[in-house]
Amino acid sequence: MKTVCEADQCAGCMACVEICPRNAIRIEDSLKAFNATITDACIDCGACHRVCQRNHPASFVEPKIWYQGWAKKDEVRKAGSSGGFATALAEAFIRDGGYVCSCVFENGQFGFTLVNSTDELKRFAGSKYVKSNPEGAYTAVRKKLKEGTKVLFIGLPCHVSALRNFVGQKWGENLVTIDLICHGTSSPKILERFLKQYGVELDDCKEIKFRTKGKFRLEKDCQGFTPVGVSDRYLTAFLNALTYTENCYNCQYAKLGRVSDITLGDSWGSELESEWKKGISLVLCQTEKGKNLVEGADLVLHPVDLNTAVQHNHQLEHPSRKPQGRDAFFQGIQGNKKFNRLVYKALPKKCFRQNIKSILIRAYILRGGGMTYRIEILR
């Protein structure tokens, strides 16, 4: 098998697929790893290798300033996963005449789109704990940049690096990039396997939600699979790094030096305890473009200790560690064994705690939440 980058280290950024003039690249998804394979249609032009973020990561820059805080608008903060920084920054960028490109869930797919209306920004809201597909976004962004239009791109570090390779220095002057602190991502097929246990098809979902502030719980069209306050097996596996693709455990972007103008995440460990339930964002600014956008947006900014931020966001220091039960989990998944049982077998202590929480909430001993849920306790 001839691959664009080394075997099993593809992030699925899709830049090589999009740039190939002969449609000679195929992304092979084995659940456990992605591979960008090169078919016989290849003419050896080398474009795929040049744009590959694994082969040629963008330049890393240490943060110059850093803050924690939240969006001034209550509705923006409430809708965001943490403090609503991404939406507030996007609103400021659009008000200044620019376009914003980020991830959306539509028609059963996690893809990217460009918008230039603040009303459309709600399509980007919420964390997406699954590999998204930026194919088509690179060309669309480059086209706008060539027209002299400013573009703000919000994605994972690997997406940002790939975009910068795709656009090149010639057209990068009007490009501003935001990377999201990422601990790893899973194949969309993993999410599909989880949902199928409940008779749910991803293509039939109008909305997928992975968290509400600090509560990690998968919801399909406002209906969860566990009580509010209890993580389902998909999120338990994800948060414990069980289901990431192979490349994530060797992520070259897992360090304090970043490839973007701005880095966003949660301000875990913040001393602003009274604000935590409402959501607090962490922002790192690497460039003047990033600094100007942050300081010009409708944000409440507070100082934050960088060492504390790194301590509570390990991806600013090292990649996620591969759990011991990962190989057995994927063997079971590929053998069509039930998802929830495999997660319990790989992470028994973590799952048992969630089971106990679920029982206590159902018995009204522990407070959970009032949303509709379907529950399945499996050993």
N, C-alpha and C positions, 0 to 999 in steps of 0.2 A: 504494500500500500504506500503510495507516494503522497506525502502530506506537505502542506504549506509550512507549518512549524513542526517541532518535534512531536512525536506520537503522544496522544492523550493530554497534551498541554494547550489545546485550543480553548479559547474562552467563548467561542461562538459569537464574536463581535460582528461577523458577516461582512467586514470591509473587503476581504479578498473575493468574496462572491460578487459583490457589487462592482468592483473595479475590473474584473476579468472581461476582456473584450470578446472572448469566445464561449462564455458560459461554461467554463471547464472545471469549476470548483463545486464540490458538493459537501455539505456539512453532515457528517454521520453522527447520529446521536444514539449512543449505546446505553443511555441512562447514567452510567457510571462516568463516562467521559465523552467529550466532543472531539471530532477530528475533521479538519478541512482537507478533504482528499482531492487530488488532482487527476482528472480523467484524461483519456487519450486525445481529447479535443485541444489540449494544451499546445501552445505555439512557443513556449519558453520565452515569453516576453519579460518575465520577472516582475510584473506589476503586483502580483499577489504577495510576493515575498517583501517587496518594498513597503507595502501598506500594512503588513501584519504587525499588530502591536506587540505580539509576543517576541517576534524577531527584532523589532525596532521600537522599543518603548520611547515615548516622548520624553523630553528633558524633565528632570525632577528639580523642584524648587522648594526650599524650606519656607514655612510660613513666616510672614513678616509681622502680622498682627493677628490677634485672636480674641473672640468675644463669646459670651453666651447671652441668650435673651429670647425674645419672642416678637411676633408681629404686633403692631399697635392695634390693628383692627381685630376685635374679638372674634368676628366670624371667620377670619383667615386663620387665626391661631387655633380655633376650635376644630376647623376642618383638617388641619395638618396633623401629621403623625407625631411630631414633637411640638416645636414652637411656631410653625408656620413660616419659617424663613424662606423656603423655596418659592412659595406663592408670592410672598411680599417682594422678593427680589425680581421675580418674573413680572409682577405688576409694574414695578418701577421701570423695568427695561422696556416694556410695551408702551408705557406712557411717553418714553423718550423716542418712540418711533421704531422700535426693533421688533423682531420676531423671536419666539421662544420655541425650542424643540425639546420634547421630553417623551417619557413613556406613557402610553395609555392602554387600557384593556378594552378592546372592542371586538365584537364578532368572534369571541372565543380566543383571541390572540393578544399577546402582550407585545405591542409594536410601538413605533415612534411616529409622531406627527408634528407639523409646524403650525403655530397659531400666532395671530397678531391682535387678538381681542382679549381683554381681561375677563370677559364673560366665559371664554373657552378654557380658562386655566383650571377650572374645577375638574376637567377631564384628566388632569395630571395628578390630582390630589391622592395622597395615601401611599404607603410603602408597598412595594411589589416584591415579595420574596420568592422570585422565580427568575430564570433566565429570560430576558426579553430579547426581541429581534429587531435591531435597528436597520435592517435592510431597507433601502430606499431613502433613509434619512440623510445619509452622507451626501448623496447627489443633490438632494433638495436643499441642504444647508449650503453646499458649495455654490449652487446656482444663485441663491440669495446673496451670498457674499460677493460673487462676481458682478451682481447688479448694484453693488454698493450699499446693500442693506445690512444693518447690524443684526447679528443672531446670537442669542443666548442658548447654549446647549447644556442640558441637565441630564447626567447619566452616571454610570459607574466609571471608575478610573480606566478600565480597559476600553470602554466606549469612547471616553474623551481622548485617550491616546490614539486610538484607531482613527477618530475623526481628524485629529491634528495631522496625522500622516496622510489621510485622504485629501484634505484641503491644501496642505502645503503652506509654506511661509508666504508665498505670493498673495494668497487670498485670506490669510489669517488675521489681518489687522482689525477687521470688524467683528471678529469672533470672540465671544466671552464664554468661558466654560466653567461649569460647576460639577465637581465630582461628589458623589455620596459615599460616605464611609461604608464599606461593604465587607462583610465577614465571609461571604461566599454565596454562590447561587446554585440552584438545582435545575435540572432539566424540566421543562413544562410537562413532560410525560410522567414525572413523579407526582405532580399535582393531579394529573388526570387519574393516576392509579388510586390516589387517596379518595377522590371524589366518586369514583366508580363503585367503591364499597357501599355507598349510600344511594346508588342508582342515579347519580348526577353526572351529566356530560358537560364538559367545560364549554363546548359550543353553545349550550343552552343557557349559560349563565349571562345575565345582563350586567352584573356587578360582582366583583370579587374584592373582599377586604381582608387584610392580614392582621391588622392591629388597630386598636383605639388607644392612643397615647401609650401608656406602659402596659396595657393589657393585650397580650398576643393571643389571638383567637381568629381562626378562619371563618369568614361569613360569606355565604353565597346568597345574593339578593336579600340582604338584611337578616338572613337566618343562619345561625351558627350550628355547630355540631357538638358543642359542649356548652355548659352554662357560662355566662359572662364571668370572667375571672379564672377560668380553667383553660389551659392550653390543650388543644386537640393534638392528635398524634402527628399531623403534618408539621405544626409549629414546634412541637417538642423535638421532633427529628431535626428540623431546620435550625433551631436555636442551639442545638448541641452538635452542629456540624456533621451530622450523619449522612445527609443526602447531597452534599455539594459534588460538583463534577471534579475530576482529578486535578485539574489545573489550579483550582482555588487553594489547595493546600501548599502550592508553591508560588503563590501570587507575588509577582515582583513589585506590585503597587502597595504592599502592606508595610508601609514605613511612613515616617513623618514628612519626608520629601514628597511633594505631590506633583501631578502632571497638569493641574488645572489652575485657573485663576482663583477659584474659591472652593473650599471643601466644606460640606455640611454633614452634620450628624446630630445625635442626641447628646445633651450635656449630662451624661450619667455621672452620678456622684456629686452633683451640684449642691452647694451649700444653701441655695435658694429654695429651701424645703417647702415653704408655703405656696410656691408657684409650680411645684413639680406636677401635680395632677392636671394642671392646665397645659403642660408641655413646655419644655425648655430646649432650645436648639443650641448647638455648638457650631461656630463658624471659624474657619481659618482662612486668612487672605494671603495669597502668595505673590500677587502682582498689584500694581497701581490700578489696573482696570478693575480687579476684584475689590480692592479697598474702596474705590470711588463708588462702585455699585452698592456695596454694603452700607456705607455711610450716607448714601443718598436715598436709601429706601425707608419705608415706614416701619422702622424696627425700634424696639427697646433694647439697648445694648448695655451689658454689664461686663465688668472684667471677669476673666476666668483664669485659673492657674493651669498653665499648659501641661505641667507634669501630672496633675490630677486628670486632665482630659485624656492624656495618653494612657494613664493607668486604667481608666474605665472604658477605653476604646482600643482593645489590643491590636486592631488592624492598623493602627498608627505606629505599630512597633514590630509586629510579626503576623504571618498568616495564621488562619485557624488550624488547630491540630486535628489530625485525622483520628477519629475514635476507633477503638479496638473492634467494635462490632460492625464496622462499615462493610467489610468484604462479605460477611455472612448475610447482612441485610440485602445487598445487591444480588447475591446468589438467589435469595428467596424471592425477590421481586422479579427477577428474570425467569424464575420458575413458577410465576403467577400465584405465589402464596399471598395471603391477605396482608395488606399494608399495615394495619394497626397491630396485628400480632407480631409482625417482624420488628416494628419499632419497640414494642414492649420487651421483646427478647433482647434487643440491642441495648436498650436503656431502661432496665427494670426499675431502678430506684427513682429515676425522673418520672416515669409513667405512673408508678405507684403513688407518688405524692399527688399527682394530678387526679388520680382516681379518688383518693381520700378527700381532696378538696371538693370534688364533684358530689360525693356522698354527703358531706357536711352541708353543702349548699342546698341540696335537694331536701335535707332534713331540717332546713331553716336554722341550722346551728351557726353556719358561716354565711355572711352576706355575699351574694354574687352580683346579680343584676336582673333586670326585668325583661330582657329581650327574649324572643322565642328561641328555643334551642332543641336540637335532637341529640340524644346522648347514647353512647355505646361504651360500656366499660368492658374491656377485653384484657385477658391475661395472656 
